[in-house]
Amino acid sequence: MADENRRTFLKQCMTLAGAGVAGYVVISGSEDAQAQIIAPDDSRLETQRVEYPGDGGSMKAYLARPRGQKRLPAVIVIHENRGLNAHIEDVARRMALEGFLVIAPDALSPVGGTPADTNEAMGKLRQLDREKTVKNFVAAVQYLKTHPQTTGQVGCTGFCWGGAMTNQVAVNAPDLKAAVPYYGSVPAAEDVPKIKAALLCHYAGEDQRINQGIPGFEAALKKAGIEYQMFTYEGAGHAFNNDTNPGRYHKEAAQLAWKRTVEFFKKQLHTSEPV
């Protein structure tokens, strides 16, 4: 009963606060940190499991979009190294409520999909062919670009492993309009000039391994004349956006980064005049 009451409380808070940043209700260090922000059956959304053609096979994905809307800009959400879990599906729903058609592909589709025990996902990720994995996410750009319910404007965001993959999508998908990697490993300097998308990069102040790549990445972006913004959130550590992980979640950094991400996508994907 206590768990049910907590879920009811969180749902009521979201109803009052709406879908924006103000609606983030997370009590760090408790089981409530595992609570989903947007319920899977939220009446404002339409969600479904979809498949799209990847590199040599079908890719499974979770799709979310505002109910009743017609054509919308699209956003790809790429998961961390735990696969397509409930948290990433929740992030997809949060983004959908901002006015986008969103898909969250399962990178592990070629090896049977994300396991029920997502602790096993890291081992399965190591089984993937990196080049084919990048192509599978690039294929998601083409899938959304021609989807009958999108405007053809596509953005991509991802976290941790997915942040690094977002950078690779930016390098390899010339039709991508906007990319928002969260604390992702940077692409090779020689690949940076291939990027056509505008970039918004989020980094954690306490993330030495990832941050050592920032100076070279920024120098390459400047040299190539690519539109970009970079923000480092002091006091936050790697994976600060993951509100299901009390040890890593940094509320202030996560909320500010999310606000910037949504505003960036709305600007770059021209959501003010949906078709």
PASEBA-1860 file (N, C-alpha, C; in nm, 3 decimals):
! residues 275
1> MADENRRT> 0.084/-0.120/0.000/0.000/0.000/0.000/0.087/0.125/0.000 ~ 0.197/0.121/0.074/0.286/0.239/0.078/0.340/0.269/-0.059 ~ 0.380/0.164/-0.132/0.432/0.185/-0.267/0.325/0.246/-0.358 ~ 0.201/0.197/-0.344/0.092/0.249/-0.426/0.067/0.396/-0.393 ~ 0.074/0.432/-0.265/0.053/0.571/-0.225/0.161/0.661/-0.281 ~ 0.286/0.611/-0.280/0.395/0.692/-0.335/0.376/0.716/-0.484 ~ 0.335/0.609/-0.555/0.311/0.625/-0.700/0.199/0.723/-0.726 ~ 0.093/0.716/-0.646/-0.019/0.808/-0.662/0.027/0.952/-0.638
9> FLKQCMTL> 0.109/0.972/-0.535/0.160/1.105/-0.503/0.241/1.161/-0.620 ~ 0.329/1.078/-0.673/0.412/1.125/-0.785/0.326/1.160/-0.906 ~ 0.227/1.079/-0.934/0.140/1.105/-1.049/0.062/1.235/-1.029 ~ 0.016/1.259/-0.907/-0.058/1.382/-0.879/0.033/1.503/-0.896 ~ 0.158/1.491/-0.850/0.253/1.602/-0.864/0.277/1.634/-1.011 ~ 0.289/1.529/-1.094/0.311/1.552/-1.235/0.190/1.618/-1.299 ~ 0.069/1.577/-1.257/-0.051/1.637/-1.313/-0.055/1.786/-1.285 ~ -0.015/1.824/-1.163/-0.017/1.965/-1.125/0.094/2.043/-1.193
17> AGAGVAGY> 0.209/1.981/-1.207/0.325/2.055/-1.257/0.336/2.052/-1.407 ~ 0.267/1.956/-1.473/0.280/1.946/-1.617/0.398/1.861/-1.654 ~ 0.433/1.863/-1.783/0.536/1.772/-1.832/0.674/1.834/-1.833 ~ 0.688/1.958/-1.793/0.817/2.024/-1.804/0.910/1.992/-1.691 ~ 1.016/2.069/-1.682/1.118/2.046/-1.581/1.061/2.054/-1.441 ~ 0.965/2.141/-1.421/0.909/2.158/-1.287/0.842/2.031/-1.237 ~ 0.812/1.940/-1.329/0.742/1.818/-1.290/0.834/1.709/-1.242 ~ 0.964/1.731/-1.233/1.055/1.627/-1.191/1.044/1.607/-1.040
25> VVISGSED> 0.989/1.495/-0.998/0.973/1.466/-0.857/1.058/1.345/-0.826 ~ 1.176/1.367/-0.770/1.266/1.258/-0.741/1.319/1.275/-0.599 ~ 1.305/1.173/-0.517/1.356/1.177/-0.382/1.481/1.092/-0.379 ~ 1.597/1.155/-0.387/1.722/1.083/-0.398/1.743/0.992/-0.278 ~ 1.798/0.873/-0.308/1.833/0.781/-0.203/1.717/0.693/-0.157 ~ 1.600/0.705/-0.218/1.488/0.622/-0.179/1.438/0.544/-0.299 ~ 1.344/0.455/-0.275/1.287/0.379/-0.385/1.216/0.469/-0.483 ~ 1.175/0.587/-0.439/1.104/0.679/-0.529/1.195/0.728/-0.641
33> AQAQIIAP> 1.326/0.715/-0.625/1.417/0.753/-0.733/1.398/0.661/-0.852 ~ 1.333/0.546/-0.830/1.306/0.454/-0.940/1.175/0.487/-1.010 ~ 1.098/0.580/-0.955/0.966/0.609/-1.010/0.975/0.671/-1.148 ~ 0.886/0.630/-1.235/0.883/0.688/-1.368/0.813/0.823/-1.362 ~ 0.866/0.918/-1.437/0.810/1.053/-1.437/0.680/1.058/-1.518 ~ 0.680/0.995/-1.633/0.561/0.988/-1.718/0.516/0.843/-1.727 ~ 0.397/0.815/-1.683/0.347/0.678/-1.681/0.336/0.622/-1.823 ~ 0.362/0.493/-1.840/0.353/0.433/-1.973/0.216/0.448/-2.037
41> DDSRLETQ> 0.112/0.457/-1.954/-0.023/0.470/-2.008/-0.076/0.613/-1.999 ~ 0.013/0.711/-1.993/-0.029/0.851/-1.987/-0.122/0.883/-2.104 ~ -0.239/0.938/-2.073/-0.343/0.958/-2.175/-0.306/1.065/-2.277 ~ -0.203/1.143/-2.248/-0.161/1.247/-2.343/-0.077/1.192/-2.457 ~ -0.039/1.066/-2.446/0.055/1.009/-2.541/0.000/0.887/-2.613 ~ 0.056/0.862/-2.729/0.039/0.735/-2.798/0.177/0.667/-2.800 ~ 0.184/0.544/-2.755/0.311/0.472/-2.754/0.293/0.337/-2.822 ~ 0.402/0.285/-2.876/0.396/0.154/-2.940/0.536/0.099/-2.963
49> RVEYPGDG> 0.543/-0.032/-2.983/0.667/-0.097/-3.022/0.670/-0.100/-3.175 ~ 0.782/-0.059/-3.229/0.795/-0.055/-3.374/0.925/-0.124/-3.415 ~ 0.936/-0.151/-3.543/1.060/-0.201/-3.600/1.092/-0.120/-3.725 ~ 1.219/-0.098/-3.750/1.261/-0.030/-3.871/1.380/-0.104/-3.932 ~ 1.402/-0.090/-4.061/1.512/-0.164/-4.125/1.648/-0.110/-4.085 ~ 1.733/-0.198/-4.032/1.868/-0.160/-3.996/1.969/-0.218/-4.093 ~ 2.090/-0.236/-4.047/2.197/-0.290/-4.130/2.190/-0.443/-4.129 ~ 2.116/-0.498/-4.223/2.107/-0.643/-4.234/1.997/-0.706/-4.151
57> GSMKAYLA> 1.914/-0.627/-4.088/1.804/-0.683/-4.009/1.718/-0.575/-3.948 ~ 1.609/-0.617/-3.885/1.515/-0.521/-3.825/1.566/-0.474/-3.689 ~ 1.544/-0.347/-3.662/1.576/-0.288/-3.534/1.447/-0.263/-3.457 ~ 1.445/-0.307/-3.332/1.330/-0.283/-3.246/1.344/-0.146/-3.181 ~ 1.232/-0.080/-3.159/1.236/0.053/-3.097/1.105/0.080/-3.024 ~ 1.112/0.174/-2.930/0.996/0.222/-2.857/0.961/0.358/-2.913 ~ 0.835/0.378/-2.949/0.791/0.505/-3.009/0.689/0.573/-2.918 ~ 0.703/0.703/-2.903/0.608/0.783/-2.825/0.582/0.914/-2.898
65> RPRGQKRL> 0.456/0.957/-2.896/0.419/1.083/-2.960/0.296/1.141/-2.891 ~ 0.280/1.274/-2.897/0.159/1.333/-2.838/0.033/1.282/-2.908 ~ -0.067/1.250/-2.831/-0.191/1.198/-2.887/-0.261/1.305/-2.971 ~ -0.310/1.264/-3.086/-0.392/1.352/-3.169/-0.316/1.445/-3.260 ~ -0.184/1.452/-3.246/-0.105/1.540/-3.333/-0.086/1.475/-3.469 ~ -0.057/1.557/-3.569/-0.033/1.503/-3.702/0.117/1.488/-3.723 ~ 0.175/1.573/-3.805/0.318/1.559/-3.834/0.401/1.643/-3.736 ~ 0.503/1.581/-3.681/0.585/1.645/-3.579/0.733/1.628/-3.611
73> PAVIVIHE> 0.818/1.717/-3.562/0.963/1.692/-3.568/0.993/1.565/-3.489 ~ 1.104/1.502/-3.521/1.136/1.372/-3.460/1.267/1.377/-3.383 ~ 1.275/1.296/-3.278/1.396/1.287/-3.196/1.425/1.139/-3.169 ~ 1.551/1.103/-3.186/1.600/0.970/-3.149/1.661/0.980/-3.009 ~ 1.626/0.888/-2.921/1.685/0.881/-2.787/1.766/0.752/-2.779 ~ 1.897/0.764/-2.752/1.985/0.647/-2.747/2.021/0.614/-2.603 ~ 2.001/0.490/-2.569/2.016/0.444/-2.431/2.161/0.437/-2.384 ~ 2.176/0.420/-2.254/2.306/0.399/-2.191/2.351/0.255/-2.215
81> NRGLNAHI> 2.452/0.212/-2.139/2.504/0.077/-2.159/2.422/-0.031/-2.090 ~ 2.302/0.006/-2.042/2.210/-0.093/-1.984/2.098/-0.130/-2.081 ~ 2.109/-0.084/-2.204/2.010/-0.119/-2.305/1.884/-0.035/-2.296 ~ 1.784/-0.077/-2.373/1.656/-0.005/-2.376/1.574/-0.048/-2.256 ~ 1.592/0.022/-2.146/1.523/-0.014/-2.022/1.407/0.081/-1.995 ~ 1.340/0.062/-1.882/1.223/0.143/-1.848/1.259/0.290/-1.833 ~ 1.378/0.320/-1.784/1.418/0.459/-1.767/1.428/0.531/-1.901 ~ 1.490/0.468/-2.000/1.504/0.533/-2.131/1.369/0.545/-2.200
89> EDVARRMA> 1.282/0.448/-2.183/1.146/0.463/-2.238/1.075/0.581/-2.173 ~ 1.100/0.600/-2.044/1.043/0.715/-1.973/1.098/0.845/-2.030 ~ 1.229/0.850/-2.055/1.290/0.969/-2.115/1.226/0.997/-2.252 ~ 1.200/0.892/-2.328/1.135/0.909/-2.459/0.997/0.972/-2.442 ~ 0.922/0.928/-2.341/0.790/0.986/-2.318/0.800/1.132/-2.275 ~ 0.899/1.164/-2.192/0.919/1.303/-2.151/0.943/1.392/-2.273 ~ 1.028/1.343/-2.363/1.058/1.422/-2.482/0.935/1.433/-2.573 ~ 0.858/1.327/-2.583/0.737/1.330/-2.666/0.640/1.436/-2.618
97> LEGFLVIA> 0.628/1.452/-2.486/0.537/1.552/-2.432/0.584/1.695/-2.459 ~ 0.707/1.710/-2.504/0.755/1.842/-2.544/0.719/1.875/-2.688 ~ 0.653/1.782/-2.757/0.604/1.809/-2.891/0.680/1.741/-3.003 ~ 0.732/1.622/-2.975/0.809/1.549/-3.074/0.757/1.406/-3.091 ~ 0.780/1.351/-3.209/0.766/1.207/-3.228/0.902/1.148/-3.193 ~ 0.906/1.056/-3.099/1.032/1.007/-3.044/1.042/0.856/-3.061 ~ 1.160/0.810/-3.103/1.186/0.667/-3.096/1.313/0.643/-3.016 ~ 1.310/0.536/-2.939/1.426/0.491/-2.863/1.462/0.353/-2.915
105> PDALSPVG> 1.560/0.344/-3.005/1.597/0.213/-3.060/1.667/0.125/-2.958 ~ 1.656/-0.004/-2.976/1.726/-0.101/-2.893/1.850/-0.147/-2.969 ~ 1.967/-0.099/-2.929/2.091/-0.135/-2.998/2.116/-0.284/-2.995 ~ 2.057/-0.352/-2.897/2.080/-0.495/-2.881/1.986/-0.581/-2.966 ~ 1.910/-0.520/-3.053/1.819/-0.595/-3.141/1.890/-0.709/-3.215 ~ 2.011/-0.687/-3.269/2.077/-0.795/-3.343/2.115/-0.916/-3.258 ~ 2.118/-0.900/-3.125/2.154/-1.013/-3.037/2.037/-1.049/-2.945 ~ 1.917/-1.028/-2.994/1.799/-1.072/-2.920/1.728/-0.965/-2.839
113> GTPADTNE> 1.781/-0.845/-2.837/1.717/-0.737/-2.764/1.770/-0.724/-2.622 ~ 1.732/-0.614/-2.558/1.775/-0.589/-2.420/1.719/-0.697/-2.328 ~ 1.805/-0.762/-2.248/1.757/-0.868/-2.158/1.673/-0.812/-2.044 ~ 1.590/-0.899/-1.986/1.507/-0.857/-1.873/1.594/-0.808/-1.759 ~ 1.707/-0.873/-1.736/1.804/-0.826/-1.638/1.902/-0.735/-1.711 ~ 1.880/-0.604/-1.698/1.962/-0.512/-1.776/2.108/-0.509/-1.731 ~ 2.140/-0.573/-1.618/2.280/-0.585/-1.580/2.358/-0.669/-1.681 ~ 2.284/-0.751/-1.757/2.348/-0.835/-1.858/2.371/-0.759/-1.989
121> AMGKLRQL> 2.316/-0.640/-1.999/2.322/-0.567/-2.125/2.465/-0.528/-2.163 ~ 2.548/-0.496/-2.064/2.685/-0.453/-2.094/2.762/-0.561/-2.168 ~ 2.745/-0.685/-2.124/2.812/-0.795/-2.193/2.762/-0.812/-2.334 ~ 2.631/-0.795/-2.353/2.574/-0.809/-2.487/2.621/-0.696/-2.579 ~ 2.638/-0.577/-2.524/2.686/-0.466/-2.606/2.824/-0.496/-2.663 ~ 2.905/-0.567/-2.587/3.038/-0.600/-2.635/3.035/-0.700/-2.751 ~ 2.919/-0.765/-2.770/2.905/-0.859/-2.880/2.874/-0.789/-3.012 ~ 2.836/-0.663/-3.005/2.794/-0.591/-3.125/2.913/-0.547/-3.209
129> DREKTVKN> 2.891/-0.544/-3.339/2.987/-0.486/-3.432/2.966/-0.335/-3.431 ~ 3.069/-0.260/-3.392/3.052/-0.116/-3.374/3.007/-0.046/-3.503 ~ 3.068/-0.080/-3.614/3.034/-0.015/-3.740/2.889/-0.041/-3.778 ~ 2.844/-0.164/-3.759/2.704/-0.196/-3.790/2.610/-0.127/-3.693 ~ 2.652/-0.114/-3.568/2.568/-0.047/-3.468/2.547/0.100/-3.506 ~ 2.653/0.166/-3.548/2.640/0.305/-3.594/2.543/0.311/-3.712 ~ 2.557/0.219/-3.806/2.469/0.218/-3.923/2.324/0.196/-3.882 ~ 2.302/0.116/-3.777/2.165/0.091/-3.732/2.100/0.218/-3.676
137> FVAAVQYL> 2.180/0.303/-3.612/2.125/0.429/-3.562/2.112/0.532/-3.673 ~ 2.203/0.531/-3.768/2.190/0.618/-3.885/2.062/0.582/-3.961 ~ 2.031/0.452/-3.965/1.908/0.407/-4.031/1.784/0.463/-3.961 ~ 1.795/0.487/-3.831/1.682/0.546/-3.758/1.655/0.688/-3.806 ~ 1.760/0.760/-3.844/1.742/0.895/-3.899/1.660/0.888/-4.027 ~ 1.695/0.795/-4.116/1.622/0.781/-4.241/1.479/0.734/-4.219 ~ 1.460/0.646/-4.122/1.327/0.599/-4.088/1.238/0.715/-4.045 ~ 1.290/0.802/-3.961/1.210/0.915/-3.913/1.196/1.023/-4.018
145> KTHPQTTG> 1.296/1.041/-4.100/1.290/1.145/-4.203/1.175/1.120/-4.300 ~ 1.145/0.992/-4.323/1.039/0.957/-4.420/0.912/0.906/-4.353 ~ 0.908/0.910/-4.221/0.790/0.862/-4.148/0.672/0.954/-4.178 ~ 0.554/0.896/-4.206/0.438/0.980/-4.243/0.388/1.073/-4.134 ~ 0.429/1.049/-4.009/0.383/1.134/-3.899/0.490/1.234/-3.854 ~ 0.598/1.249/-3.931/0.699/1.348/-3.897/0.710/1.454/-4.006 ~ 0.774/1.564/-3.969/0.800/1.671/-4.065/0.926/1.646/-4.146 ~ 0.998/1.541/-4.112/1.124/1.512/-4.179/1.244/1.575/-4.111
153> QVGCTGFC> 1.221/1.654/-4.005/1.329/1.716/-3.929/1.364/1.624/-3.812 ~ 1.490/1.580/-3.805/1.527/1.477/-3.708/1.644/1.524/-3.621 ~ 1.630/1.502/-3.491/1.737/1.526/-3.396/1.771/1.398/-3.324 ~ 1.881/1.398/-3.250/1.925/1.279/-3.178/1.988/1.320/-3.045 ~ 1.956/1.246/-2.941/2.022/1.265/-2.812/2.051/1.129/-2.752 ~ 2.151/1.124/-2.663/2.186/0.998/-2.601/2.270/1.021/-2.478 ~ 2.280/0.919/-2.395/2.341/0.932/-2.264/2.451/0.827/-2.245 ~ 2.568/0.873/-2.198/2.678/0.782/-2.170/2.716/0.708/-2.299
161> WGGAMTNQ> 2.702/0.576/-2.304/2.726/0.501/-2.428/2.645/0.561/-2.542 ~ 2.523/0.602/-2.511/2.438/0.664/-2.611/2.483/0.803/-2.650 ~ 2.554/0.872/-2.560/2.611/1.002/-2.595/2.721/0.987/-2.697 ~ 2.807/0.886/-2.677/2.911/0.858/-2.775/2.850/0.819/-2.908 ~ 2.743/0.739/-2.904/2.677/0.697/-3.028/2.608/0.816/-3.096 ~ 2.556/0.908/-3.018/2.496/1.029/-3.076/2.600/1.106/-3.157 ~ 2.722/1.115/-3.104/2.830/1.181/-3.179/2.858/1.107/-3.310 ~ 2.851/0.975/-3.307/2.875/0.898/-3.428/2.762/0.914/-3.529
169> VAVNAPDL> 2.640/0.925/-3.480/2.528/0.952/-3.571/2.547/1.087/-3.639 ~ 2.591/1.186/-3.561/2.616/1.319/-3.619/2.722/1.313/-3.729 ~ 2.824/1.232/-3.708/2.931/1.218/-3.807/2.880/1.148/-3.933 ~ 2.795/1.049/-3.917/2.760/0.959/-4.027/2.623/0.983/-4.091 ~ 2.545/1.075/-4.037/2.410/1.100/-4.092/2.399/1.246/-4.135 ~ 2.427/1.275/-4.260/2.422/1.415/-4.306/2.282/1.477/-4.298 ~ 2.178/1.395/-4.288/2.041/1.448/-4.279/2.001/1.483/-4.137 ~ 2.085/1.451/-4.039/2.053/1.485/-3.901/2.064/1.636/-3.881
177> KAAVPYYG> 1.964/1.695/-3.818/1.961/1.841/-3.801/2.020/1.888/-3.669 ~ 2.009/1.807/-3.565/2.054/1.851/-3.433/2.095/1.730/-3.351 ~ 2.204/1.743/-3.275/2.252/1.634/-3.192/2.285/1.685/-3.053 ~ 2.241/1.610/-2.951/2.266/1.649/-2.812/2.326/1.531/-2.736 ~ 2.458/1.516/-2.740/2.522/1.409/-2.663/2.541/1.449/-2.517 ~ 2.501/1.359/-2.428/2.526/1.377/-2.285/2.649/1.295/-2.248 ~ 2.752/1.363/-2.199/2.877/1.301/-2.152/2.918/1.181/-2.235 ~ 2.928/1.206/-2.367/2.965/1.101/-2.460/3.108/1.113/-2.507
185> SVPAAEDV> 3.173/1.002/-2.532/3.307/1.004/-2.588/3.304/1.076/-2.723 ~ 3.406/1.157/-2.747/3.406/1.243/-2.866/3.447/1.164/-2.989 ~ 3.406/1.209/-3.107/3.449/1.142/-3.230/3.594/1.177/-3.263 ~ 3.652/1.103/-3.355/3.789/1.131/-3.400/3.792/1.269/-3.466 ~ 3.899/1.342/-3.443/3.910/1.479/-3.496/3.893/1.482/-3.647 ~ 3.946/1.381/-3.716/3.937/1.379/-3.863/3.795/1.355/-3.913 ~ 3.706/1.307/-3.823/3.566/1.283/-3.862/3.477/1.404/-3.838 ~ 3.522/1.496/-3.755/3.438/1.610/-3.717/3.389/1.692/-3.836
193> PKIKAALL> 3.471/1.717/-3.940/3.422/1.796/-4.053/3.303/1.733/-4.127 ~ 3.276/1.605/-4.103/3.163/1.540/-4.167/3.029/1.579/-4.104 ~ 3.036/1.637/-3.986/2.913/1.671/-3.913/2.838/1.785/-3.980 ~ 2.710/1.763/-4.005/2.624/1.866/-4.064/2.524/1.921/-3.961 ~ 2.502/1.848/-3.855/2.404/1.887/-3.753/2.461/1.994/-3.662 ~ 2.371/2.073/-3.603/2.410/2.162/-3.493/2.423/2.078/-3.367 ~ 2.521/2.111/-3.283/2.549/2.032/-3.164/2.525/2.110/-3.036 ~ 2.473/2.039/-2.936/2.464/2.088/-2.799/2.520/1.977/-2.711
201> CHYAGEDQ> 2.634/2.000/-2.650/2.705/1.895/-2.576/2.701/1.922/-2.426 ~ 2.658/1.821/-2.349/2.652/1.832/-2.204/2.762/1.747/-2.141 ~ 2.836/1.806/-2.048/2.943/1.735/-1.979/2.930/1.754/-1.828 ~ 2.983/1.656/-1.755/2.984/1.664/-1.609/3.120/1.714/-1.563 ~ 3.120/1.802/-1.465/3.245/1.857/-1.414/3.337/1.750/-1.356 ~ 3.276/1.647/-1.295/3.353/1.540/-1.232/3.351/1.417/-1.323 ~ 3.414/1.428/-1.438/3.410/1.320/-1.537/3.539/1.324/-1.620 ~ 3.650/1.298/-1.553/3.781/1.319/-1.613/3.802/1.239/-1.742
209> RINQGIPG> 3.758/1.114/-1.745/3.782/1.030/-1.862/3.719/1.089/-1.988 ~ 3.595/1.132/-1.977/3.526/1.190/-2.093/3.578/1.329/-2.123 ~ 3.601/1.407/-2.019/3.635/1.548/-2.038/3.772/1.570/-2.101 ~ 3.859/1.472/-2.092/3.991/1.491/-2.153/3.982/1.503/-2.305 ~ 3.870/1.462/-2.363/3.853/1.474/-2.507/3.793/1.605/-2.552 ~ 3.745/1.688/-2.457/3.675/1.811/-2.493/3.762/1.910/-2.569 ~ 3.884/1.943/-2.525/3.962/2.046/-2.595/3.986/2.014/-2.743 ~ 4.022/1.890/-2.772/4.046/1.853/-2.910/3.919/1.855/-2.992
217> FEAALKKA> 3.808/1.812/-2.931/3.679/1.813/-3.000/3.638/1.956/-3.033 ~ 3.649/2.044/-2.935/3.609/2.182/-2.958/3.697/2.249/-3.063 ~ 3.826/2.221/-3.060/3.917/2.278/-3.161/3.878/2.232/-3.301 ~ 3.842/2.104/-3.314/3.802/2.051/-3.444/3.670/2.111/-3.491 ~ 3.577/2.132/-3.398/3.448/2.193/-3.432/3.468/2.336/-3.482 ~ 3.552/2.411/-3.414/3.580/2.548/-3.455/3.645/2.551/-3.592 ~ 3.741/2.465/-3.612/3.813/2.462/-3.740/3.720/2.429/-3.855 ~ 3.624/2.341/-3.830/3.530/2.299/-3.935/3.412/2.394/-3.950
225> GIEYQMFT> 3.399/2.492/-3.861/3.291/2.590/-3.870/3.155/2.532/-3.838 ~ 3.151/2.436/-3.748/3.026/2.370/-3.711/2.958/2.445/-3.597 ~ 2.828/2.462/-3.608/2.752/2.528/-3.502/2.747/2.438/-3.379 ~ 2.789/2.489/-3.266/2.789/2.405/-3.146/2.779/2.491/-3.020 ~ 2.732/2.425/-2.913/2.736/2.480/-2.777/2.784/2.369/-2.685 ~ 2.861/2.405/-2.584/2.906/2.308/-2.484/2.880/2.363/-2.345 ~ 2.830/2.276/-2.257/2.806/2.314/-2.118/2.866/2.207/-2.027 ~ 2.938/2.252/-1.926/2.991/2.163/-1.824/2.924/2.196/-1.692
233> YEGAGHAF> 2.872/2.094/-1.625/2.794/2.112/-1.503/2.882/2.077/-1.383 ~ 2.933/2.181/-1.320/3.026/2.161/-1.209/2.956/2.092/-1.091 ~ 3.028/2.002/-1.029/2.973/1.928/-0.917/2.898/1.803/-0.956 ~ 2.868/1.788/-1.085/2.797/1.670/-1.133/2.897/1.566/-1.184 ~ 2.859/1.440/-1.174/2.942/1.332/-1.223/2.881/1.268/-1.346 ~ 2.954/1.174/-1.403/2.907/1.102/-1.520/2.769/1.041/-1.493 ~ 2.682/1.045/-1.593/2.546/0.990/-1.584/2.457/1.071/-1.492 ~ 2.483/1.201/-1.481/2.405/1.284/-1.388/2.258/1.296/-1.424
241> NNDTNPGR> 2.221/1.261/-1.547/2.081/1.274/-1.586/1.995/1.155/-1.540 ~ 2.058/1.045/-1.502/1.983/0.923/-1.472/1.920/0.930/-1.333 ~ 1.794/0.965/-1.327/1.727/0.982/-1.199/1.681/0.851/-1.136 ~ 1.717/0.738/-1.197/1.693/0.609/-1.132/1.818/0.562/-1.059 ~ 1.925/0.641/-1.065/2.051/0.605/-0.999/2.086/0.713/-0.897 ~ 2.044/0.698/-0.772/2.067/0.803/-0.672/2.214/0.839/-0.653 ~ 2.304/0.745/-0.679/2.445/0.772/-0.661/2.504/0.863/-0.768 ~ 2.436/0.874/-0.882/2.488/0.955/-0.991/2.400/1.077/-1.024
249> YHKEAAQL> 2.272/1.064/-0.998/2.178/1.170/-1.035/2.211/1.303/-0.967 ~ 2.213/1.409/-1.048/2.237/1.544/-0.996/2.119/1.629/-1.044 ~ 2.028/1.655/-0.954/1.900/1.715/-0.989/1.915/1.847/-1.064 ~ 1.995/1.939/-1.009/2.006/2.072/-1.071/2.067/2.064/-1.211 ~ 2.173/1.984/-1.224/2.237/1.969/-1.355/2.142/1.904/-1.455 ~ 2.071/1.800/-1.410/1.980/1.728/-1.499/1.868/1.817/-1.549 ~ 1.810/1.895/-1.460/1.698/1.979/-1.500/1.743/2.091/-1.594 ~ 1.857/2.152/-1.566/1.906/2.258/-1.653/1.946/2.204/-1.790
257> AWKRTVEF> 2.012/2.089/-1.792/2.052/2.029/-1.919/1.928/1.990/-2.001 ~ 1.826/1.937/-1.935/1.703/1.899/-2.006/1.635/2.022/-2.064 ~ 1.627/2.129/-1.987/1.565/2.252/-2.035/1.638/2.302/-2.160 ~ 1.770/2.302/-2.154/1.849/2.346/-2.269/1.830/2.253/-2.389 ~ 1.820/2.124/-2.362/1.802/2.027/-2.470/1.670/2.049/-2.542 ~ 1.563/2.064/-2.467/1.432/2.084/-2.527/1.428/2.213/-2.608 ~ 1.482/2.321/-2.551/1.483/2.449/-2.623/1.566/2.439/-2.751 ~ 1.676/2.366/-2.744/1.763/2.349/-2.860/1.691/2.274/-2.971
265> FKKQLHTS> 1.625/2.164/-2.936/1.552/2.088/-3.037/1.437/2.170/-3.096 ~ 1.369/2.245/-3.014/1.258/2.325/-3.065/1.309/2.432/-3.162 ~ 1.426/2.486/-3.135/1.484/2.585/-3.225/1.534/2.521/-3.354 ~ 1.612/2.415/-3.341/1.677/2.354/-3.456/1.581/2.274/-3.544 ~ 1.477/2.218/-3.485/1.385/2.134/-3.561/1.257/2.209/-3.598 ~ 1.253/2.337/-3.569/1.144/2.425/-3.614/1.006/2.371/-3.570 ~ 0.990/2.356/-3.438/0.865/2.300/-3.390/0.754/2.403/-3.372 ~ 0.783/2.529/-3.399/0.681/2.630/-3.374/0.565/2.622/-3.472
273> EPV> 0.589/2.556/-3.585/0.482/2.546/-3.685/0.469/2.403/-3.734 ~ 0.416/2.313/-3.648/0.399/2.175/-3.690/0.301/2.165/-3.806 ~ 0.325/2.072/-3.896/0.239/2.058/-4.014/0.118/1.974/-3.982
END
